Amino acid sequence: MMRPKRNRYRRDPRRVGGPIHWMLFVLALALLMGGVLGLSAALARAYNALLDAPVLTVDAVEIRGTSKLERKVILDALGVPKGVNMLRLRLDVLAARLEKLPWVRSARVDLQPSGRLIVTIDERKPKAVIMGQRPLLMDDEGVLFLEVKPEAYTDLPYVTKVGDKKPACGDRLPASFLQAFQELLKALENSPGLSVGFVSEILWDPVEGITIFANPKGTRIHFGTGDYMRKIQRLRAVLKAVERRTGLDVLEAVDLSYPDRAYIQGRFPKPQGV
């Protein structure tokens, strides 16, 4: 008896790419997606639970680097309520809020595992009151950052002219002015008998240089540009000579812009004949 021949052209449904194979693949994919969705839901529930966990709260704020800003101003700018969950905070956003304060040059906010928020501030250092469109504080980089009343900052030099323009808050003054201003102050601070308090008012012109009005009589002193230490030494000699001969009340102006001499102007008494 002969066996029927096997149809070698009939396809096995269990082969790779066959219908059973695709059914198994779709079933496995569905199970995998269901597992991922379930895991995601579980993680979301766990994260929400962490957001409400009492052990991950901010309990204290430490502020470093300030001398002008009050603690309350900083806390108000941060806007972080006590007991807020750590995971709800974006430290870069908090730092950006602080940097909107006029006194803040830059800020960094760190969070310790213990729940302490560390705020480190680089505070601006005021160097002068500048009469621009309004009286403005200038920091050590020449940036005008805050409108003020000059009488509240009598310990700072008062600059009434910076070139021909009236600068506004937020402007950065020319580097040439800042350099001349700093060199003049350094020369005054290093000169015996003179100090920043000797200066009542400062005017700066990019061509003519620096002119000051001196306390207590408002004597006009023109320094010109550069070499301020040597010019101040010459000024001290002039003041000493005038004081010895007539007294300083008669002195109205001194011009020190020349390299080797000083010119003075004042209400000097005329010599009397014999």
NULUMRO-975632 format. One record per residue (C-alpha): x, y, z; residue in one letter. Coordinates in steps of 0.2 Angstrom, whole numbers, plus 5000, padded with zeros to 4 digits. Layout:
     u     v     w  resn
     X     Y     Z     A
...
//
This chain:
     u     v     w  resn
  5000  5000  5000     M
  5007  5017  4995     M
  5007  5032  5007     R
  5000  5048  5000     P
  5013  5060  4995     K
  5015  5076  5007     R
  5011  5092  4998     N
  5027  5101  4999     R
  5019  5118  4994     Y
  5007  5119  5009     R
  5013  5131  5022     R
  5016  5128  5040     D
  5005  5140  5050     P
  5018  5140  5065     R
  5032  5146  5054     R
  5041  5163  5057     V
  5030  5176  5049     G
  5015  5164  5049     G
  4998  5169  5057     P
  5002  5160  5073     I
  5018  5169  5075     H
  5010  5186  5072     W
  4997  5182  5085     M
  5010  5178  5098     L
  5020  5194  5093     F
  5004  5205  5095     V
  5000  5197  5112     L
  5017  5199  5118     A
  5017  5217  5113     L
  5001  5220  5121     A
  5007  5213  5137     L
  5023  5223  5137     L
  5013  5239  5134     M
  5001  5235  5148     G
  5016  5232  5159     G
  5024  5249  5154     V
  5008  5258  5157     L
  5005  5249  5174     G
  5023  5254  5179     L
  5021  5272  5174     S
  5005  5273  5184     A
  5014  5266  5199     A
  5028  5278  5197     L
  5017  5292  5196     A
  5007  5287  5211     R
  5024  5285  5220     A
  5030  5302  5214     Y
  5014  5311  5220     N
  5016  5302  5237     A
  5034  5309  5238     L
  5027  5326  5234     L
  5016  5325  5250     D
  5029  5316  5261     A
  5032  5326  5277     P
  5051  5320  5277     V
  5055  5330  5261     L
  5050  5347  5266     T
  5060  5364  5267     V
  5062  5368  5285     D
  5075  5382  5285     A
  5083  5396  5274     V
  5101  5401  5276     E
  5106  5417  5267     I
  5125  5421  5264     R
  5134  5436  5256     G
  5123  5450  5260     T
  5126  5467  5269     S
  5113  5478  5262     K
  5098  5467  5258     L
  5087  5463  5272     E
  5082  5445  5275     R
  5063  5449  5273     K
  5066  5456  5255     V
  5076  5440  5250     I
  5063  5428  5257     L
  5049  5438  5248     D
  5058  5437  5232     A
  5061  5418  5234     L
  5042  5415  5237     G
  5046  5398  5245     V
  5033  5394  5259     P
  5040  5385  5274     K
  5036  5367  5274     G
  5035  5366  5255     V
  5041  5349  5247     N
  5059  5349  5240     M
  5053  5340  5224     L
  5042  5355  5220     R
  5057  5367  5219     L
  5066  5373  5204     R
  5082  5380  5210     L
  5087  5389  5194     D
  5070  5398  5195     V
  5073  5403  5213     L
  5090  5410  5208     A
  5082  5420  5193     A
  5070  5428  5205     R
  5083  5434  5216     L
  5093  5441  5202     E
  5079  5453  5198     K
  5083  5462  5214     L
  5093  5478  5210     P
  5106  5474  5224     W
  5109  5457  5217     V
  5123  5454  5204     R
  5121  5435  5204     S
  5113  5422  5215     A
  5114  5403  5218     R
  5102  5392  5227     V
  5106  5375  5234     D
  5096  5362  5244     L
  5103  5351  5257     Q
  5096  5334  5261     P
  5092  5340  5278     S
  5079  5352  5271     G
  5089  5368  5272     R
  5089  5380  5258     L
  5106  5389  5255     I
  5105  5406  5247     V
  5122  5413  5241     T
  5121  5431  5235     I
  5134  5441  5226     D
  5129  5458  5231     E
  5133  5474  5222     R
  5146  5486  5230     K
  5141  5504  5228     P
  5155  5516  5223     K
  5147  5532  5219     A
  5131  5542  5216     V
  5129  5546  5198     I
  5118  5561  5193     M
  5110  5554  5177     G
  5092  5555  5172     Q
  5089  5552  5191     R
  5102  5550  5205     P
  5108  5532  5203     L
  5120  5521  5213     L
  5135  5514  5203     M
  5143  5498  5207     D
  5161  5493  5205     D
  5159  5488  5187     E
  5151  5504  5182     G
  5133  5498  5182     V
  5119  5510  5187     L
  5107  5499  5197     F
  5096  5509  5209     L
  5088  5526  5210     E
  5092  5534  5227     V
  5092  5551  5236     K
  5110  5558  5236     P
  5108  5563  5255     E
  5106  5545  5260     A
  5124  5541  5253     Y
  5134  5556  5258     T
  5149  5544  5261     D
  5150  5541  5242     L
  5157  5552  5229     P
  5144  5562  5220     Y
  5147  5562  5201     V
  5137  5576  5192     T
  5143  5574  5174     K
  5149  5558  5164     V
  5151  5565  5147     G
  5137  5574  5138     D
  5123  5561  5140     K
  5112  5558  5155     K
  5113  5539  5159     P
  5098  5529  5165     A
  5096  5515  5177     C
  5103  5499  5170     G
  5116  5508  5159     D
  5135  5503  5161     R
  5146  5519  5161     L
  5161  5520  5149     P
  5177  5510  5154     A
  5187  5526  5152     S
  5177  5535  5165     F
  5178  5520  5177     L
  5196  5519  5175     Q
  5199  5538  5178     A
  5187  5538  5193     F
  5195  5523  5201     Q
  5213  5530  5199     E
  5208  5547  5206     L
  5200  5539  5222     L
  5215  5528  5224     K
  5227  5543  5223     A
  5216  5552  5236     L
  5215  5538  5248     E
  5234  5536  5247     N
  5237  5555  5250     S
  5240  5561  5268     P
  5228  5574  5273     G
  5216  5571  5259     L
  5202  5558  5257     S
  5186  5555  5247     V
  5178  5566  5259     G
  5188  5580  5252     F
  5178  5579  5236     V
  5161  5587  5235     S
  5157  5584  5217     E
  5165  5576  5202     I
  5164  5580  5183     L
  5171  5569  5169     W
  5173  5573  5151     D
  5181  5561  5139     P
  5192  5574  5132     V
  5195  5587  5146     E
  5197  5573  5160     G
  5191  5575  5178     I
  5187  5591  5187     T
  5181  5591  5206     I
  5174  5604  5218     F
  5182  5602  5235     A
  5175  5604  5252     N
  5172  5614  5262     P
  5172  5630  5251     K
  5168  5622  5234     G
  5185  5626  5226     T
  5186  5620  5208     R
  5201  5609  5204     I
  5204  5603  5187     H
  5215  5587  5186     F
  5214  5584  5167     G
  5218  5566  5162     T
  5230  5553  5171     G
  5244  5555  5183     D
  5233  5558  5197     Y
  5245  5554  5211     M
  5258  5566  5206     R
  5245  5580  5203     K
  5238  5577  5220     I
  5255  5579  5227     Q
  5256  5596  5218     R
  5239  5600  5224     L
  5244  5597  5242     R
  5259  5609  5240     A
  5248  5622  5232     V
  5235  5622  5246     L
  5249  5622  5259     K
  5257  5638  5251     A
  5240  5647  5249     V
  5235  5643  5267     E
  5252  5650  5274     R
  5251  5666  5264     R
  5233  5671  5263     T
  5222  5657  5269     G
  5211  5645  5259     L
  5195  5656  5259     D
  5202  5666  5245     V
  5206  5651  5234     L
  5193  5649  5220     E
  5201  5637  5207     A
  5217  5627  5204     V
  5222  5620  5187     D
  5233  5604  5188     L
  5231  5598  5170     S
  5248  5605  5165     Y
  5263  5592  5166     P
  5274  5603  5178     D
  5265  5617  5185     R
  5249  5623  5193     A
  5238  5638  5190     Y
  5228  5646  5204     I
  5214  5659  5204     Q
  5206  5668  5219     G
  5202  5683  5228     R
  5220  5687  5233     F
  5224  5704  5241     P
  5233  5717  5230     K
  5250  5721  5235     P
  5251  5738  5245     Q
  5263  5751  5240     G
  5275  5759  5253     V
//
